Amino acid sequence: MITTFPSLKIDIEQYPAVKQHLLSFGYDRLKQTGDKGSRKKTNNKWFETQDSISYWEDFSKQKIVWKRVGSILRFCYDDSGCYALDSTCFATGSFIKFLILFLNSKMGNYMLQDSPKTGTGDLLISVQAIEPLKIPIPPKEDEENFNLLFDKVFIENDLDKITKFENEINNLIFNLYNFSENEKDVITKF
């Protein structure tokens, strides 16, 4: 189905099986004219997605993946090229391992507490909720420590190690802010 991304400029005639599968839904439902019973009006071809998805190559990069809505959210690491569903968000860029540790830490939970909520009180954490967070860039030596801790906890996938290193991760993050013991206590008890 990746052949349907407009940014790839695919010739559907080179993919007869994909073309036949899509046509099995009915051409009138697939055309992008905005007519009743069809998809919204775009300049894309009938077999293409409605949006350009020009960021499609980001799926193959290392990334942070998280579900958008929940009472307890976890931020996960992916370097396998998985495609995220529409109920999830993902981000690529620098300091991925550090950001995952940060967002899953006491400080991350504390900073996300004022994010938008659903009527039932679940958090709504879209990319727009993450962007305004004031997360410091760790100094090089701290980044190396975070990466080592990340590899010990997440790459080895040992849940016992998560609790073992949780305090160490939280303290490294608190030190980035130069928090006092009182400030650390407030955030830890949240």
HELIX and SHEET records of a PDB file:
HELIX    1   1 ILE A    2  THR A    4  5                                   3    
HELIX    2   2 PRO A    6  LEU A    8  5                                   3    
HELIX    3   3 ILE A   12  GLN A   14  5                                   3    
HELIX    4   4 PRO A   16  LEU A   23  1                                   8    
HELIX    5   5 TYR A   27  LEU A   30  1                                   4    
HELIX    6   6 TRP A   56  SER A   60  5                                   5    
HELIX    7   7 ILE A   96  LEU A  103  1                                   8    
HELIX    8   8 LYS A  106  LEU A  112  1                                   7    
HELIX    9   9 VAL A  127  ILE A  130  1                                   4    
HELIX   10  10 LYS A  140  PHE A  150  1                                  11    
HELIX   11  11 ASP A  151  ILE A  155  3                                   5    
HELIX   12  12 LEU A  159  TYR A  177  1                                  19    
HELIX   13  13 GLU A  181  LYS A  189  1                                   9    
SHEET    1   A 3 CYS A  76  ASP A  78  0                                        
SHEET    2   A 3 LYS A  63  LYS A  67 -1                                        
SHEET    3   A 3 THR A  88  ALA A  91 -1                                        
SHEET    1   B 2 VAL A  69  GLY A  70  0                                        
SHEET    2   B 2 LEU A 123  LEU A 124 -1                                        
END                                                                             
